Amino acid sequence: MSSPVRVLYSFPHKFGAGRICSTAWHQVDGAARAGAQVTLFAGSQVKPLDPAVKVRKTLSVGKLRVPYKLIGRDMACNWHDAVTAMWLNANHREIDVVHGWPLSSLRTIRVAKKHGIPVVLERPNAHTGFAYEEVAKENKNVGIELPGDHDHKFDGERLKLEETEYAEADYLLCPSEFVARTFRERGFDEAKLVRHQYGFDGARFAVPGSEPEAHDGLVMIYAGVVEPRKGLHHALKAWLASGAQEKGTFMVCGEFIPGYADLLQPMLSHPSVKVMGHRRDLPDLMRQSDLFVLSSVEEGSALVTYEARGSGCVLLVSDASGAVCEHMQNGLIHPSRDVESLTEHIRLLDADRQLLRKLRSASLSDLDKLTWDEAGRKLADVYREVRKRVA
């Protein structure tokens, strides 16, 4: 088919805000610029799009928005799904592919199937059952309880809904091999697992115009929500055992969940560790850093790893981070929870600056493949391929 692929993109949250809301915005913007004809259904919208994208808001009228805290996330997602499904039922001839998000797509999936429209379901994280198990294990190991409203606090009803969505969607969009593996290990057919990728904003996260200043000690940075599943306790243990702490600096950027900082205080108080809190100057801090560390026990494909590469950091990541890199080619990858391997990786790069420069150069050489523009082109290709399969 030569005509543009017509996509219904359904996102129940504050489109264009932070985290997954930013991911959704970049996907729609990129896919539309890559030739997809997108109709967006969003709970509300805070960042504009090209006028070619048709936007319908399910939880706001004009400037008035129904607060999630007032009705709760579950009810908001349910309402969004109902409104989207009703529109699709009436306008199904205008749509070739539906792109849904978790916890807000079951009605829409069923309407799409009734009309023979394929559905791709976004998987921003690993299989939720896997995530619940791994996060619970890590929290127990650390000795911490998650806040009651935390996304990774076990919720049987939400898990049941998500697993129903997994089963009924035609395809699951997996942003990393790690995510695909967590589904494959639970019996999902390979043909249902469609790979795509996320990206970074090159206007914000960019390498310095010149080579970074030489310094005796390594500069390593962590950025993100600071919680056990992200593995900061593993990274701190590795840093303090590596020898790099004698001359180097480890910057920890982000807000801690309650109780976690207290448990880590003996390590956080080391003179080489700088607890920076939430930062608005993260791109500048990354440009000053040699290494970015993320020792997660589960992720989707952490956006901050794309941003770190875009800023010139060499990645030191776990095999559960979903990061786009190759071990000893343009980064270093350690098995999840393997503090000894991470320690050796830090020690290696502290001792061998030529290897550090080699990895950095290789990491920077193909950044054009990690932009949101490239992610949008790949997503538009996924839409076209899915349409072709049912043509």
Buried (B, 14 or more C-beta within 10 A) or exposed (E): EEEBBBBBBBBBBBBBBEEBBBBBBBBBBBBBBBBBBBBBBBBBBEEEBEEEBEBBBBBBEEEEBBEBEEEEBBEBBBBBBBBBBEBBBEEBEEBBBBBBBBBBBBBBBBBBBEEEBBBBBBBBBBBBBBBBBBBBBBBEEBEBEBEEEBEBBBBEEBBEBBBEBBEBBBBBBBBBBBBBBBBBEEEBEEEBBBEBBBBBBBEEBBBEEEEBEEEEBBBBBBBBBBBBBBBBBBBBBBBBBBBBBEEBBBBBBBEBBEBBBEBBEEBBEEEBBBBBEEBEEBBEBBBBBBBBBBBBBBBBBBBBBBBBBBBBBBBBBBBBBBBBBEEBEBBBBBEBBBBEBBBBBBBBBBEEEEBBBBBBEBBBEEBEEBBBBBBBBBBBBBBBEBBEEEE
